[in-house]
Amino acid sequence: MSKIGKISISIPEKVKVVLAGNIINIEGPLGKKSIGIDLEMFNLDIKEGKEISIKPKKVDQNSKRLWGMNRSLINNAVIGSSTGYEKILELVGVGYRAALKGNQLNLQLGYSHDINYDIPDGIKIEVEKQTTLKISGSDKQQVGSVASKIKTYRKIEPYKGKGIREKGQYVLKKEGKKK
């Protein structure tokens, strides 16, 4: 039995969930999301627009594996369309700063050139200070991949801890040379 799959998903008031064929459409104030579900393998119950539960028709090795994942995908879409997701990145280092120029994020990260990152549709980036970025959107996977892509422009250096990191991320610092 899947521990995660057994938990039912509560639907907030502002979110509409409609099952059309094998596609579940979730619509809320922050956006729409469609998820394809194999109805030959799973039973999907939507109780009065307040709760969703997903159960496998027959429990075998393959359905056990997919049960919790499908439940998590639906739950992430419900949360994303109602409240959304956000990640906060910090730029640590002398002269590291960020600025928004139209639909591009301009990063100065100690290289000889500036890095311009095109912001994808569905993602909103705010520059709170010059060294703090707030990435928000309705799709959890897309928010995470944008944050990961921005973090790859300047990885965290292990001696001084300079680079781009998520807020609250622990950085293991190495000890320098000894005389």
VEXBA-520084 format. One line per 4 residues: their letters; for each residue x, y, z of N, C-alpha, C, O. Coordinates in pm, 1 decimal. Each point is the difference from the previous one (the first is absolute). Layout:
BEGIN
A	X,Y,Z,X,Y,Z,X,Y,Z,X,Y,Z ~ ...
***
This chain:
BEGIN
MSKI	83.6,-118.8,0.0,-83.6,118.8,0.0,87.9,124.8,0.0,103.1,5.6,67.1 ~ -145.6,92.1,-142.3,73.9,124.8,-8.1,-44.1,92.9,113.0,-118.5,29.6,14.8 ~ 216.0,16.0,64.8,-32.8,90.7,111.0,-51.1,133.2,-53.4,-95.9,55.8,53.3 ~ 159.4,-5.1,-157.9,-39.2,129.4,-55.9,-128.9,-13.5,-80.2,-86.0,87.8,6.2
GKIS	71.7,-196.3,-81.1,-116.2,-19.3,-86.1,-130.8,-10.2,75.0,-104.4,38.2,-52.8 ~ 107.8,-89.4,176.2,-122.3,-17.4,78.8,-59.9,132.1,45.5,-120.8,7.7,22.3 ~ 202.0,96.4,-8.0,-47.3,128.9,51.7,-86.6,67.9,-105.8,40.5,12.4,-115.6 ~ -160.4,31.7,155.9,-86.3,69.4,-96.6,42.2,146.5,-10.7,57.1,56.4,93.3
ISIP	-86.0,3.7,-207.9,40.9,137.9,-29.9,-120.6,90.5,22.4,-105.0,-20.2,-61.0 ~ 119.4,119.9,148.2,-109.9,95.2,21.5,12.2,113.4,-101.5,109.6,48.7,-27.8 ~ -222.0,-8.3,-26.2,-2.3,103.5,-103.9,-45.9,131.9,62.9,-106.9,4.4,60.9 ~ 187.0,105.0,-74.6,-43.8,130.6,50.7,-123.7,50.8,-75.0,-33.2,-51.0,-107.0
EKVK	-34.7,151.6,163.4,-125.2,50.3,-57.5,17.0,59.7,-138.5,-87.9,-16.0,-84.7 ~ 199.4,84.7,59.3,18.5,71.4,-126.5,37.6,-91.9,-116.1,0.4,43.8,-115.1 ~ 31.4,-170.7,143.3,52.8,-90.7,-102.2,-110.8,-90.6,-52.8,-78.3,-55.5,77.1 ~ 72.6,40.9,-212.0,-94.7,-90.6,-64.8,75.7,-119.5,-55.3,104.1,15.8,-63.7
VVLA	-156.4,-135.5,88.2,61.1,-122.7,-50.5,-103.5,-72.0,-85.2,-109.6,-30.6,47.1 ~ 145.2,3.1,-174.7,-90.9,-66.2,-92.3,73.7,-115.6,-66.5,113.4,15.1,-45.5 ~ -179.6,-131.0,40.4,57.0,-117.2,-65.2,-62.5,-13.2,-138.2,-121.4,-16.6,-11.7 ~ 203.9,23.7,-93.8,-47.4,-13.4,-137.7,79.4,-112.4,-66.9,114.9,19.0,-39.8
GNII	-177.0,-135.0,28.2,72.0,-114.8,-55.6,107.1,-45.1,96.1,-28.1,-21.0,118.1 ~ 152.0,5.4,-166.3,109.5,-32.0,93.1,77.6,123.4,41.3,108.3,-13.4,57.0 ~ -158.3,131.6,-83.0,72.4,122.8,36.0,-75.6,70.4,111.9,-120.4,23.6,-9.2 ~ 193.8,9.4,114.9,-58.4,76.0,110.8,42.4,146.0,-17.0,119.0,31.0,-4.1
NIEG	-217.9,58.1,-5.8,25.2,143.0,-17.6,-18.2,70.3,133.9,-104.9,-11.0,63.5 ~ 208.3,83.3,-21.5,-3.5,73.1,126.1,15.5,147.5,-32.9,97.9,41.0,-62.4 ~ -196.1,38.5,105.1,0.7,143.0,-31.5,-19.4,80.3,128.0,-91.4,-26.5,78.0 ~ 178.7,124.9,-57.4,-7.5,84.1,119.0,35.9,142.7,-32.9,18.5,33.9,-116.9
PLGK	-8.2,51.6,219.2,28.7,141.3,-24.7,138.4,24.9,-59.6,19.7,101.4,-67.0 ~ 77.2,-191.2,89.5,134.9,22.2,-51.4,29.7,-70.6,-132.1,104.9,24.2,-59.8 ~ -193.9,-110.0,13.4,25.2,-64.4,-128.4,-74.1,-131.3,-17.5,-73.4,-45.3,87.8 ~ 95.4,-14.5,-205.6,-62.7,-127.9,-35.4,107.8,-105.8,-14.1,114.2,30.2,-34.3
KSIG	-151.4,-153.9,60.9,92.5,-111.7,-16.7,-80.4,-122.0,-40.4,-106.2,-27.0,56.1 ~ 157.4,-46.7,-154.1,-63.0,-124.5,-44.0,96.4,-114.9,24.1,117.8,7.5,-34.8 ~ -170.1,-115.1,95.6,82.8,-115.9,30.1,-67.1,-123.0,-58.2,-118.8,-23.5,22.4 ~ 195.4,-55.0,-97.3,-51.1,-125.1,-55.5,13.8,-112.6,100.9,107.2,-19.9,57.1
IDLE	-217.6,-55.4,-34.4,1.0,-109.9,96.0,-50.7,-125.9,-69.3,-96.5,4.1,-76.2 ~ 162.9,-116.0,103.9,-38.3,-129.2,-57.5,-118.7,-54.4,78.7,17.2,-55.7,108.4 ~ -138.8,72.2,-163.4,-120.0,-44.8,70.6,-21.2,-150.5,-9.2,-88.5,-53.9,66.4 ~ 169.2,-15.0,-148.5,-6.0,-146.0,-1.4,69.8,-56.6,122.5,-29.2,-111.9,42.0
MFNL	121.2,188.5,15.6,76.1,-45.3,116.3,-55.1,57.5,131.5,8.7,-64.9,104.2 ~ -66.1,188.1,-108.9,-42.2,68.7,122.4,-146.8,40.4,-4.1,-54.5,28.5,-106.6 ~ -9.2,-26.4,224.2,-133.2,58.7,18.7,19.2,138.0,60.0,71.5,15.3,99.1 ~ -134.8,85.5,-158.1,11.1,136.9,49.3,-137.5,44.3,48.6,-95.6,1.0,-77.6
DIKE	84.7,35.6,205.2,-127.5,44.0,56.8,8.6,147.3,38.0,85.6,40.1,78.9 ~ -176.9,41.3,-136.8,-9.3,141.5,36.0,-129.0,15.7,79.9,-109.7,-10.4,-54.8 ~ 123.9,35.6,185.4,-117.0,5.7,89.7,-47.3,143.6,15.6,62.1,78.4,71.6 ~ -172.3,-43.3,-138.6,-67.9,130.0,10.9,92.6,119.1,-20.4,-25.0,106.8,55.8
GKEI	129.9,-121.9,-133.1,93.3,108.8,-26.2,81.6,40.8,121.4,61.3,106.7,-0.6 ~ -59.0,-189.4,105.3,72.4,33.3,122.6,121.8,-89.2,22.1,94.9,39.5,67.7 ~ -97.6,-161.1,-125.4,104.6,-96.7,29.5,22.1,-92.5,-119.0,-94.3,-38.5,-69.1 ~ 221.1,3.7,46.5,35.4,-95.5,-105.6,72.1,-116.0,66.4,87.3,19.9,84.5
SIKP	-124.7,-142.0,-123.4,75.4,-116.2,46.5,31.2,-86.8,-120.9,-79.0,-8.6,-93.9 ~ 194.5,-55.1,97.5,44.2,-83.9,-110.4,35.7,-136.7,58.2,72.0,-10.1,99.4 ~ -124.3,-95.7,-164.2,26.9,-136.5,46.0,26.4,-88.8,-120.8,-63.7,16.4,-104.0 ~ 156.8,-110.1,117.0,24.1,-92.1,-111.6,-112.2,-103.5,-9.9,-57.5,-40.7,100.9
KKVD	27.1,-1.6,-225.4,-103.0,-102.3,-19.1,49.2,-134.7,49.7,-74.5,-72.7,65.6 ~ 199.7,38.3,-96.1,60.3,-119.2,59.4,140.3,37.5,46.5,74.2,68.5,-70.3 ~ -39.9,-114.4,189.2,128.0,36.3,59.2,105.9,-99.3,-46.5,-2.4,-117.2,37.6 ~ 94.6,165.1,-119.2,115.7,-79.3,-40.2,123.3,89.8,7.9,-9.6,116.0,40.3
QNSK	124.3,-169.5,-78.5,126.3,73.9,14.4,-2.9,131.9,-77.4,45.2,102.5,51.0 ~ -97.8,-104.4,-173.6,-0.5,118.4,-85.3,-97.1,106.9,52.4,33.5,118.4,2.3 ~ -152.4,-159.8,39.3,-97.7,99.5,47.1,42.5,61.0,133.1,-28.2,117.0,25.8 ~ 96.4,-195.0,60.2,52.4,53.5,126.2,98.8,112.9,-26.3,1.3,101.9,69.0
RLWG	81.8,-123.5,-171.4,102.9,97.9,-34.0,-60.7,131.3,-48.5,48.5,107.8,34.3 ~ -153.9,-117.0,-113.7,-59.5,119.1,-61.9,-107.3,67.5,85.1,-36.8,114.4,-26.8 ~ -13.4,-183.1,128.2,-110.8,50.9,80.6,37.2,129.4,72.1,-69.0,100.9,-15.0 ~ 175.7,-102.5,91.8,42.8,118.5,74.5,43.5,113.0,-91.3,-23.1,117.1,30.0
MNRS	87.3,-152.6,-143.6,45.4,103.4,-93.3,-118.9,73.8,-61.8,0.9,122.9,-7.4 ~ -103.2,-196.5,-36.9,-117.1,64.5,-59.3,-73.4,86.9,101.5,-47.9,108.3,-33.6 ~ 39.1,-155.8,158.0,-63.3,78.6,105.4,77.3,129.0,24.5,-59.7,106.2,17.5 ~ 193.3,-115.4,-16.3,83.3,118.6,21.6,-11.7,98.8,-114.3,-2.7,120.8,23.3
LINN	-4.3,-169.9,-147.4,-15.1,89.2,-115.3,-131.4,77.6,7.0,-3.4,119.8,-28.1 ~ -105.6,-188.9,65.9,-129.9,66.5,11.6,3.9,102.0,113.4,-47.8,112.4,-15.5 ~ 105.1,-151.9,130.1,8.5,89.8,115.4,82.6,124.2,-32.2,-38.3,111.0,37.0 ~ 151.5,-128.8,-105.7,84.5,113.6,-37.5,-73.9,95.0,-93.7,16.3,121.6,10.0
AVIG	-97.7,-175.8,-101.4,-76.2,84.6,-91.6,-108.0,78.0,75.0,-24.9,116.5,-31.1 ~ -39.7,-180.0,130.0,-104.0,67.8,79.1,61.4,112.8,82.1,-53.7,110.8,3.8 ~ 166.6,-138.8,62.3,66.9,103.0,80.8,51.8,112.4,-89.2,-11.5,117.3,35.4 ~ 68.4,-152.0,-151.0,53.9,100.0,-92.2,-105.7,92.5,-55.4,24.2,119.8,-14.5
SSTG	-142.8,-173.6,-17.2,-104.7,85.0,-56.7,-69.2,84.3,106.3,-64.7,99.1,-33.7 ~ 76.4,-136.0,161.4,-63.9,80.9,103.9,97.8,97.5,66.2,-28.7,119.5,6.7 ~ 144.4,-167.9,42.6,93.8,88.9,69.4,128.2,25.0,-78.3,59.7,106.8,13.4 ~ -16.3,-201.8,-94.1,122.6,14.7,-78.8,122.5,-44.5,78.7,-7.7,-31.9,118.6
YEKI	119.6,30.8,-187.6,127.2,-39.7,58.5,99.6,112.7,-15.8,-8.1,78.8,-94.1 ~ 103.6,-71.5,188.1,104.7,101.0,-12.3,130.6,-50.7,57.5,1.9,-78.4,94.9 ~ 106.6,124.3,-153.9,134.0,-28.2,50.1,73.2,132.5,8.6,-17.1,87.3,-85.1 ~ 99.1,-72.8,188.7,77.4,122.7,18.8,147.8,-34.5,-15.5,52.0,-87.3,69.4
LELV	15.1,157.1,-161.5,142.0,-20.8,-23.6,78.1,120.1,53.1,-45.9,113.9,-8.6 ~ 163.5,-140.6,63.0,87.5,106.2,50.0,129.4,-1.9,-79.8,55.2,-106.6,-27.3 ~ -6.8,224.7,-10.1,128.6,13.3,-68.3,101.4,44.5,104.5,-10.1,109.7,54.9 ~ 108.0,-195.8,-27.8,99.5,28.8,103.2,133.9,21.2,-67.9,51.8,-90.9,-64.8
GVGY	4.6,209.3,78.9,129.7,30.5,-58.7,11.0,148.3,-28.0,-101.0,67.6,-19.8 ~ 222.9,-16.7,18.1,22.6,141.7,-24.2,-31.1,31.9,-145.9,53.7,-63.6,-90.7 ~ -139.8,161.3,68.5,-33.7,41.5,-135.8,-105.2,-85.8,-67.5,-33.3,25.8,-115.7 ~ -20.5,-126.8,182.6,-105.1,-82.8,-59.5,-132.7,72.5,16.0,-38.7,36.4,111.1
RAAL	-31.0,-15.5,-222.4,-130.7,63.7,8.6,-88.5,-41.5,-115.8,46.3,-49.4,-102.8 ~ -176.0,71.2,123.1,-99.5,-36.2,-100.0,-90.9,119.3,-25.8,-22.0,82.9,88.3 ~ -30.9,-75.2,-211.1,-94.8,105.1,-36.5,-92.7,-53.6,-107.7,38.1,-86.6,-78.7 ~ -159.9,138.6,75.7,-95.2,-37.8,-104.1,3.3,102.2,-112.1,-5.3,120.5,24.3
KGNQ	14.0,-170.0,-148.2,-6.6,87.2,-116.9,-106.6,-56.1,-92.7,28.3,-86.0,-83.5 ~ -151.1,134.8,98.6,-111.1,-50.5,-81.0,-31.1,-144.0,37.7,-33.1,-29.3,114.8 ~ 44.2,-61.4,-213.2,-27.9,-142.0,22.7,129.6,-78.7,17.7,3.1,-121.0,-22.1 ~ 104.0,190.3,62.0,128.9,-65.1,21.3,51.9,30.1,139.1,-24.7,106.7,56.2
LNLQ	97.1,-203.0,-2.1,67.6,18.1,127.5,146.4,21.5,-30.1,64.8,-84.8,-61.4 ~ -11.6,200.4,105.4,139.4,33.4,-23.8,79.8,-32.4,125.7,-28.6,52.7,107.6 ~ 129.2,-140.0,-121.4,81.2,-42.5,114.1,144.0,42.7,-18.7,59.4,-24.9,-105.0 ~ -2.8,89.0,205.8,142.4,33.0,1.5,63.4,-87.2,106.8,-21.7,20.6,119.4
LGYS	100.8,-119.1,-163.4,50.3,-102.0,91.4,151.2,-10.1,1.5,54.5,-107.4,25.2 ~ 14.4,217.8,-51.8,145.3,-0.8,7.7,68.5,-48.8,-125.8,122.3,-13.8,-2.0 ~ -198.4,-12.4,-102.9,59.8,-35.9,-128.6,31.0,128.4,-76.6,-37.0,109.0,43.5 ~ 104.5,-121.8,-157.1,32.0,117.8,-80.7,-123.1,50.8,-75.0,3.8,107.2,-60.3
HDIN	-112.8,-184.0,63.8,-121.6,38.0,-71.8,-121.0,-18.7,92.0,6.2,-73.3,98.7 ~ -115.1,140.3,-132.7,-125.9,-18.7,71.5,-71.0,-122.0,-57.0,18.6,-33.8,-116.9 ~ -99.2,-32.1,198.2,-79.4,-113.9,-45.7,-144.8,45.4,-7.6,-55.4,48.5,98.6 ~ -6.5,-64.1,-216.3,-140.7,33.6,-18.4,-79.1,-129.7,-9.6,24.3,-81.8,-88.7
YDIP	-119.8,63.1,181.2,-82.3,-120.3,3.8,-141.9,37.2,-40.8,-62.9,84.9,63.2 ~ 11.8,-149.1,-170.1,-137.5,24.3,-45.3,-96.6,-69.4,95.4,10.1,-120.7,21.9 ~ -103.3,196.3,34.6,-96.0,-55.6,94.9,-109.3,-73.3,-78.2,-64.2,60.2,-86.0 ~ 41.9,-189.6,114.5,-103.1,-75.3,-73.1,-141.5,42.4,39.9,-20.3,62.2,104.2
DGIK	-77.2,-96.8,-188.8,-140.4,31.2,28.9,-44.9,-79.5,122.5,40.5,-114.7,18.8 ~ -124.4,176.7,64.4,-51.1,-66.7,119.4,87.7,20.1,122.1,-35.7,-43.4,109.5 ~ 150.7,108.8,-126.5,91.5,23.1,111.6,11.7,150.5,22.1,10.9,77.4,-95.1 ~ -13.4,-37.1,222.1,16.5,140.9,34.9,123.7,11.5,88.3,11.3,-69.1,101.3
IEVE	80.9,156.3,-139.6,120.8,20.5,79.3,-0.6,143.5,50.8,-17.3,94.6,-76.9 ~ 36.8,-79.9,208.6,9.5,132.2,60.5,139.6,13.8,59.3,52.3,-93.2,61.0 ~ 7.8,211.7,-80.0,128.7,28.0,61.7,-29.4,87.6,120.9,-24.1,120.0,-13.2 ~ 26.3,-182.3,133.4,-34.8,74.1,120.9,110.8,96.3,39.8,-23.7,119.6,17.0
KQTT	145.8,-172.5,-2.1,118.0,84.8,14.3,83.0,-32.5,-122.6,-42.9,-79.9,-83.3 ~ 158.4,138.5,70.1,83.9,-35.3,-114.6,55.3,-140.6,13.3,44.6,-59.1,-98.4 ~ -47.2,4.7,220.3,58.0,-132.5,21.9,-103.0,-105.1,37.2,37.9,-110.1,40.2 ~ -166.6,139.6,-52.0,-104.6,-95.7,33.9,-99.8,-11.0,-114.2,-55.1,100.4,-45.0
LKIS	32.0,-222.7,-1.6,-96.6,-27.0,-106.4,-114.5,-82.1,55.9,21.9,-92.1,78.7 ~ -144.0,124.8,-118.7,-116.5,-78.1,40.0,-64.1,-55.2,-126.7,-52.3,76.0,-81.5 ~ 56.2,-207.5,64.6,-55.4,-66.9,-117.3,-133.3,-61.2,40.9,-5.3,-78.7,94.5 ~ -102.2,113.9,-164.3,-131.1,-55.0,35.4,-75.9,-40.5,-125.7,22.0,53.9,-108.4
GSDK	-112.3,-150.9,125.9,-81.4,-49.8,-110.0,-97.1,-104.7,50.3,1.2,-35.3,117.9 ~ -86.3,-14.8,-208.3,-101.0,-97.8,40.6,46.3,-144.0,-21.1,-60.6,-92.1,54.9 ~ 166.1,70.6,-132.8,49.1,-134.7,-28.2,125.2,-26.5,83.0,102.6,65.3,-19.4 ~ -110.7,-160.7,111.5,110.6,-28.9,91.7,125.4,-42.4,-75.0,110.6,42.5,33.4
QQVG	-128.3,-126.3,-134.6,114.6,-50.1,-76.8,69.4,112.7,-75.2,122.9,4.3,-5.6 ~ -200.5,87.0,-52.4,57.7,109.8,-77.0,72.6,99.4,90.1,106.4,50.0,-36.6 ~ -162.8,-20.7,154.5,65.7,91.3,95.2,133.3,-58.8,43.1,100.3,71.2,6.1 ~ -98.4,-199.8,23.7,123.1,-66.9,41.5,104.6,-4.1,-109.0,118.7,18.1,27.1
SVAS	-161.4,-41.7,-151.1,97.7,-7.1,-109.4,58.3,137.0,-33.0,117.4,9.2,-35.7 ~ -197.0,98.2,46.8,51.4,136.0,-22.8,101.0,35.7,108.7,105.9,55.6,-29.0 ~ -139.1,-87.7,155.2,91.8,27.8,110.5,129.8,-78.2,-17.7,108.2,52.9,25.1 ~ -118.5,-177.3,-67.7,118.1,-83.1,-21.4,86.6,54.2,-113.2,122.7,0.1,9.9
KIKT	-186.8,46.2,-117.7,73.5,54.8,-114.7,76.1,126.3,40.6,115.1,18.6,-39.5 ~ -179.6,68.3,118.6,66.3,123.0,44.0,116.2,-33.2,94.2,103.9,65.8,-4.3 ~ -121.4,-168.2,89.7,106.6,-39.0,92.5,122.9,-54.5,-72.6,111.0,8.8,52.5 ~ -128.9,-65.0,-172.7,115.1,-54.6,-72.9,90.0,108.1,-57.4,113.7,-29.3,-36.8
YRKI	-161.1,154.7,27.6,83.4,106.6,-55.3,119.5,31.7,89.7,105.1,40.7,-49.5 ~ -120.2,-58.9,182.1,112.8,19.0,90.6,-19.4,-96.7,116.3,-70.9,30.1,96.0 ~ 134.4,-145.5,-105.8,-11.7,-100.4,105.3,69.7,49.3,126.6,89.1,84.7,-6.0 ~ -130.5,-138.6,120.1,56.5,42.7,128.5,142.4,-50.0,12.5,28.5,-118.2,-18.9
EPYK	59.3,210.0,50.8,142.5,-28.4,13.1,24.7,-44.0,144.4,-49.8,65.2,91.8 ~ 125.8,-174.6,-67.8,5.5,-59.2,133.9,88.6,71.3,102.4,-7.8,-32.4,118.5 ~ 91.5,127.9,-159.4,90.8,62.8,95.3,-58.0,125.9,62.7,9.7,18.2,121.3 ~ -69.6,68.8,-201.7,-60.5,122.6,54.5,-152.9,-5.9,-0.2,-65.2,80.9,66.0
GKGI	8.1,-176.1,-139.8,-145.6,-12.4,-5.6,-64.8,95.0,-98.1,-119.2,28.6,11.0 ~ 197.2,21.9,-108.9,-55.0,92.3,-99.2,-76.8,-77.9,-106.5,36.2,-112.9,-33.4 ~ -141.8,173.2,-19.6,-78.5,-62.9,-105.0,-147.9,27.7,19.0,-38.5,86.2,79.0 ~ -44.9,-160.6,-152.5,-145.2,14.9,9.5,-52.9,-118.3,80.1,27.5,-115.6,-32.2
REKG	-104.0,146.1,137.4,-55.6,-106.2,83.4,-145.3,29.1,32.1,-46.4,113.4,-11.2 ~ -24.7,-218.1,51.4,-136.8,19.0,45.4,2.0,52.6,142.4,95.8,-22.5,73.9 ~ -200.6,91.9,-36.1,-6.6,54.9,135.4,-4.3,-114.7,99.6,-81.0,-92.0,-12.2 ~ 169.1,99.0,110.5,4.1,-102.5,102.5,83.5,-122.2,-36.0,9.7,-93.2,79.8
QYVL	50.5,91.9,-198.0,81.0,-114.7,-41.9,129.8,-2.7,79.3,67.2,102.2,13.7 ~ -32.3,-218.6,38.3,123.7,-14.0,76.3,116.1,-19.4,-96.4,-9.0,-80.3,-92.9 ~ 118.5,153.8,114.7,117.3,-10.3,-84.3,115.3,-54.1,84.2,39.6,61.6,99.0 ~ 13.1,-175.1,-138.1,113.5,-59.6,69.9,125.6,71.8,-46.0,37.9,-8.1,-116.8
KKEG	27.2,79.2,209.9,120.3,75.0,-36.5,124.0,-80.9,35.9,7.0,-62.0,106.2 ~ 89.5,63.7,-195.8,126.4,-69.5,23.3,96.6,94.4,69.8,-11.6,122.3,-7.4 ~ 105.9,-182.9,74.4,103.8,78.4,66.2,106.7,32.8,-103.4,30.5,-81.9,-86.6 ~ 25.8,201.2,95.8,103.7,40.9,-95.7,134.0,-62.9,29.6,11.1,-89.0,84.3
KKK	93.7,137.3,-156.5,135.9,-53.0,19.0,54.7,36.7,136.4,-34.2,104.2,55.8 ~ 119.4,-190.6,-2.3,63.8,28.4,128.1,147.7,22.8,-22.3,60.4,-59.1,-89.6 ~ -2.3,145.7,172.1,142.6,27.0,-14.7,81.1,-91.4,87.0,122.8,8.3,0.7
***
